[in-house]
Amino acid sequence: MRLIPVLSFLLAAAACAPAAAEPWLLVDSEKGTLAVMEEGRTVRVFRHVAMGRGGVVAARRAGDGTTPRGEFRIAWVNPASSYHLFFGLDYPGMTQAEEALNRRLIDPATYERIRRARDRGELPPQDTALGGYIGIHGIGAMNAGINPRYNWTQGCIALSDEEIDQLARWAGIGTRVVIR
């Protein structure tokens, strides 16, 4: 697997408001869309976006097939993914970790592992009860007509391979992603 590594600027990027011209991505679970936003306007909308088969939730657990709601950053890119192209998110965020700790989905030691990684600008642990490896990807060898009909992923956001290639014009490490 060829990955473009997580950069330590993630902490600084997450702490700063995006620059006015910096594109960011808005995933709208009710509309089933992914919009590229820039300078207060919508630049491009991808329709028929697939999400987790279990819907979009505030607190997810590994293997539950849900997509996490919240604000994230793209932390790594895998151009050789079995799903064509994969933009990995810095999930879980502190909001998800705090919610999970309060709901006793994770213990204090796991919460601290997540907090320490984020404080160091590293990718949060992907092996906790909250799951990991959440991202935006293509469909690879899947049937090209699957996205308009089903939410089929294990928690990711899926576009067609052609659309994920188009999205790459605006998306890269550090790009803000809001899932609502």
C-alpha positions, 0 to 999 in steps of 0.5 A: 500500500502506497500512502502519502504520510500524515504531516505534523501540521495537522494540529496547527491546521485544525486549530486555525480557521481556513483561509478565505480562499481555501476550499473545503468539503461539505458532506450533507447526509440528508441530501446525499451530496458532497459539495466543494466550498470556496470563498463562501460559495459552492464550487462543485456538487457531487450527487449520489454520494454513498455513506455508511450503511448505518447512516451518519451518527455523532458517536460511532463504534468500530464495525457498526457501518456508520459514518461519523458526523463532525469536522475533520481534516484529510490526513493521508492520501492513498492513490493505490487504494482498492477503492481507486483513490482514498482520502483518509480523515483524521478520525476520531476527533476530540469531539468524538472521543469526548462523546465516546468517553462520556457514553463509556464507549472508550475508557480514559486510557483510550481517550488519552491515546487519542488526545496525545496523538492529536496534540502531537499533530499525528493521526489518532489511533485507528484501532480503538472501539471507535474504529478508524480508516474513515475517508472519502474514496471511489468505488474501485471494482464495485458496480458503477451503479451502486452509489445512486441506489445504496449507502453501502460503505462501512463508514466512509463516503464514496463517489464514483472513480471519475468523481473522486478523480475530479475531487482531487483538484480541490482535496489534499492533506489538510483539507477541511471536511465537514460531515453533517 
